[in-house]
């Protein structure tokens, strides 16, 4: 089952460059990189070759080893092995799972300069040290980050194209949805929260009469692959990566969601765990969120890397990661999530979902806390900060995430009072319909992808 993906339009834009660069689609395992590349090649080119470096013919490896200085012979070998005729400027060659054979990535420099064909690379763990230590990264390579399917793509998969358009329309007008359609959107969002954005999980869900348990089986297979990838780390921080990965649900279940390093390892610091978080972020298994100590021009300029939250890259995977198979065997857990009856961890899942949707929309969120010495506690806590990325008129947008209908916005109001001159707007993302009140946009969670 193939799904409509937003990155397809990005590939169309890249193709307009007429082969001036290759494009590297990078992302976590099983998010649909290879399917996207092959679908694009099939639709947009006269012919294509897909070289899967998980199972490469020896003749292909030999071609890379011996004939990069004789590209006529190199292409003749590829055409012969795959029985595909290549057409100048009308064919594309896909290097799939290129992290398995980094030399092919290095060869992109010479292949692009040759100019005959286009090149698409796909891979996970692309920048992990083990995969780049012996090669020169080609400058003739554009990068395209790909994430699990976002909620809008999920709606397309559910054949709710008009509903997705209606959500965007109402967001643009800053007006609420019809109440019945709002309730429908929230129900669909909760299905998305359970199933997640991994294409195989969504396909299993749809092909089996929307069975959450069948989707869960696929998600557990993916989690097993992630764990196997971690076990292959050939460095001394492998055990720390595994420790963080295993504890993500319990870390997110904390009230402040923060990773307290000294609780993981006595006397530890971010310097000790820096490689750990680099691996989890670069594998795109997780989404990092650092504290911004001063929400001013350039949030990254004021990030405090000793204060970090670590979210799962896909909330559907988090559900399967957080609960064992016995806890979901009768389907009761899914019903509790679907109908808002989950007594524990609701906020954890909801906040992870919003982080996932913000990242997919192109943001790099931060969070903010202010400690009040007189009260001996934090008196301002903002879940996420995003920016408009403008060079000329930089603005910050605080976001508070509320998983229930009843909540306080005191932190957000204090934040607005302190930093009002720097703000472009303020958001509360919640389960209720859209409203605008006192300069705050109260946004239903399903609209997050519009940001």
Secondary structure, DSSP 8 states (H G I E B T S, - for coil): -----THHHHHHHHHTTTTSSEEEEE-STTSSHHHHHHHHHHHHSSEEEEEETTS--HHHHHHHHH-TT-HHHHHHHHHHHHT----TTTEEEEEETGGG-HHHHHHHHHHHHH-SSEEEEEESSTT-HHHHTTS---SSEEEEE--S--HHHHHHHTT-HHHHHHHHHHHHHT----HHHHHHHHHHHHHHHHH-S-HHHHHHHHHTTS-HHHHHHHHHHHHHHHHHHHHT--STTHHHHHHHHHHHHHHHTSSS-B--HHHHSTT--HHHHHHHHHHHHHTTSEEEEEEESS-SSSGGGGEEEEEEEEEES-HHHHHHHHS-HHHHTTSHHHHHHHTT---SSHHHHHHHHHHHHHHHTT---EEEEEEETTTTEEEEEEEEEEE---SSS--EEEEEE-SSSS---HHHHHHHHHHGGGEEEEEEEESS--EEETTEEEEEGGGGGG-
